[in-house]
Amino acid sequence: MHLCLLRCLLACAGLLVVDAPAAAPKPNILFLFADDFSYEAVRAFGHTDVETPNLDRLVARGTTFTHAYNMGSWSGAVCVASRMMLITGRSVWHAHKVYPQTDKERQAGRLWPQLLKAADYQTYFTGKWHIQTKAELAFDVAKNIRAGMPKDTPAAYNRPLAGQPDPWRADDAEQGGFWQGGKHWSEVTADDAIEFLGRTKAAANPFFMYVAFNAPHDPRQSPKEFLDKYPLSRMQMPTNFLPEYPHKDAIGCGPTLRDEKLGPFPRTELAVKTHRREYYSLITHLDAQLGRVFEALEKSGQAANTWIFFTADHGLAVGHHGLFGKQNMYEHSLRVPFLVAGPGVKAGHRISAPIYLQDVMPTALELAGVPKPAHVDFHSLLPLVRGERTQSAYSSIYGGYLELQRAVIHEGWKLIAYPKAGVLRLYDLGADPQERKDLASEPAQGARRRQLFERLLALQKQLDDTLDLRAAFPAL
């Protein structure tokens, strides 16, 4: 009798136990997180003259979400709000409410790494944390935890000034900052990731790595060889450059804001090109460290079963619109790169459906087979990545900063509201991606302005945003 038929008969008679097919192994998750990294600063996207060969290769082998946004902040430290949303899965004002009790969230086991740990993942962290609980208690392993930005010095501000010596040298390790401790922090973070990947070969469980670089946040320091790639003659001015943003004080982006006082007021071509030079240099140096991590992943033997996510906590202006920081509602500061690569992910693919960067959290949970908890406000991106859906889970994108700024993006149009200034700004992002022409005062846009304003009010209600915009704009 044929062996297969015999096994079938014995099984039916209950005389043979047939093993169930082995479950597919859960994938590893490598989350690479940058700080102050604008969506435009990846060469493969064609927006600007910056060198990012390793990220370019990741773009080529995976899928890019071209319109990934951060939702905003309740404080000047936008990175705190962004990371709090990321680690808890809560939208901006819900995250604000639980922020003072972040450690209680950890004790309750609700943080992102804890949810994966409960699904048998080995969890690992290195780099910038900036959350009000201890990383070493939230992860199995945590190394070189950074509370926030590298320590800066007065010499890094209000510079350079025309006709005066620049007091700051971005390649001077004696200035501390990214070199505090003796080795550049981007290199330390990459070293940590590489060391952990070297130990995963013998691991029985899948891993979740949260690798949080401080770069390219200021003080923007990198080795001389990277600065030499970007002489001032190579640097281009943003097409939407302004010497001063007209509403800077009313929106909280005046000279008292730390990020904004990095450069002089009014802005100059020299200052913008110098800061962008240092920004690009640090990005290229970061890209080199990412390349080392990718190489270590390949050597570990784990690459075939690893999903890679690269994004950042928010963008940065660095001269756009006369602004230097990220505390604004313009695309250069709200949008970030968002790259995905892994088993079955379509290569060289781009998805324009708008998302929030914090969607990476429920995406990782779905990959791990973890049901999304009720408190998580964001959505898994797997239906979009797998082509099961083409529409975003969000009908509109929301942005907010303190009590001073609000924004809504819907079907390629953006309305920005400045309640303290009593000013609305309206942009057609499709025709005007650099947001140079404000259409808010045009009579032909009156209906659109009102519709977007009502949509913004609806988003406020949905997100528990209590700022009264109707009082600031009674005519609408």
PEGIVEN-V130499 format. One record per backbone hydrogen bond with DSSP energy under -0.5 kcal/mol. CO is the residue of the C=O (numbers start at 1). NH is the residue of the N-H. Records with the same first field share a line. If there is no record, write none. Layout:
CO = NH  NH
This chain:
2 = 6
3 = 7
4 = 8
5 = 9
6 = 10
7 = 11
8 = 12
9 = 13
10 = 15  16
11 = 14
16 = 18
17 = 19
28 = 307
29 = 31  209
30 = 32  309
31 = 33  211
32 = 311
33 = 213
34 = 313
36 = 38
37 = 337
38 = 41
42 = 45  47
43 = 46
48 = 50
50 = 52
52 = 56
53 = 57
54 = 58
55 = 59
56 = 60
57 = 61
58 = 62
59 = 348
62 = 348  349
63 = 340
64 = 66  351
67 = 355
68 = 336
69 = 357
71 = 400
73 = 402
76 = 78
77 = 80  81
78 = 82
79 = 83
80 = 84
81 = 85
82 = 86
83 = 87
84 = 88
85 = 89
87 = 112
89 = 377  378
91 = 95
92 = 96
93 = 97
94 = 98
95 = 99
96 = 100
98 = 101
99 = 102
101 = 104  105
102 = 106
103 = 107
104 = 108
105 = 110
106 = 109
111 = 114  115
112 = 116
113 = 117
114 = 118
116 = 119  121
117 = 120
121 = 123
122 = 208
123 = 141
124 = 210
125 = 143
126 = 212
127 = 146
131 = 133
134 = 137  138
135 = 138  139
141 = 125
143 = 127
144 = 127
146 = 129  130
153 = 156
154 = 157
161 = 164
165 = 167
169 = 172
170 = 222
171 = 173
172 = 175
173 = 176
176 = 179
177 = 180
178 = 185
179 = 182
184 = 187  188
185 = 189
186 = 190
187 = 191
188 = 192
189 = 193
190 = 194
191 = 195
192 = 196
193 = 197
194 = 198
195 = 199
196 = 199
197 = 200
200 = 203
206 = 122
207 = 29
208 = 124  210
209 = 31  211
210 = 126  212
211 = 33  213
212 = 128
214 = 217
215 = 35
219 = 221
223 = 226  227
224 = 228
226 = 229
227 = 230
231 = 234  235
232 = 235
238 = 241
240 = 321
243 = 267
245 = 248
247 = 251
248 = 253
249 = 252
254 = 257
257 = 261
259 = 262
260 = 263
261 = 158
262 = 159
268 = 272
269 = 273
270 = 274
271 = 275
272 = 276
273 = 277
274 = 278
275 = 279
276 = 280
277 = 281
278 = 282
279 = 283
280 = 284
281 = 285
282 = 286
283 = 287
284 = 288
285 = 289
286 = 290
287 = 291
288 = 292
289 = 293
290 = 294
291 = 295
292 = 296
293 = 297
294 = 298
295 = 299
296 = 300
297 = 301  302  303
298 = 301
302 = 305
303 = 306
305 = 28
307 = 30
308 = 341
309 = 32
310 = 339
311 = 34
314 = 37
317 = 320
319 = 242  322
320 = 323
322 = 245
323 = 319
324 = 318
325 = 317
326 = 328
330 = 333  334
331 = 335
332 = 316
333 = 315
334 = 70
335 = 39
336 = 68
338 = 65
339 = 310
340 = 63
341 = 308
342 = 345
346 = 349
349 = 64
351 = 66  67
355 = 69
356 = 359
357 = 360
358 = 361  362
359 = 363
360 = 364
361 = 365
362 = 366
363 = 367
364 = 368
365 = 370
366 = 369
369 = 371
373 = 376
375 = 377
381 = 384  385
382 = 386
383 = 388  389
384 = 387
397 = 409
399 = 407
400 = 73
401 = 404  405
405 = 401
406 = 417
407 = 399
408 = 415
409 = 397
410 = 413
412 = 429  430
413 = 410
414 = 427
415 = 408
416 = 425
417 = 406  419
418 = 422  423
423 = 418
425 = 416
426 = 439
427 = 414  429
428 = 432
432 = 435
436 = 438
437 = 439
439 = 442
442 = 445
443 = 446
445 = 449
446 = 450
447 = 451
448 = 452
449 = 453
450 = 454
451 = 455
452 = 456
453 = 457
454 = 458
455 = 459
456 = 460
457 = 461
458 = 462
459 = 463
460 = 465
461 = 464
464 = 466
467 = 469
468 = 472
469 = 473
473 = 476
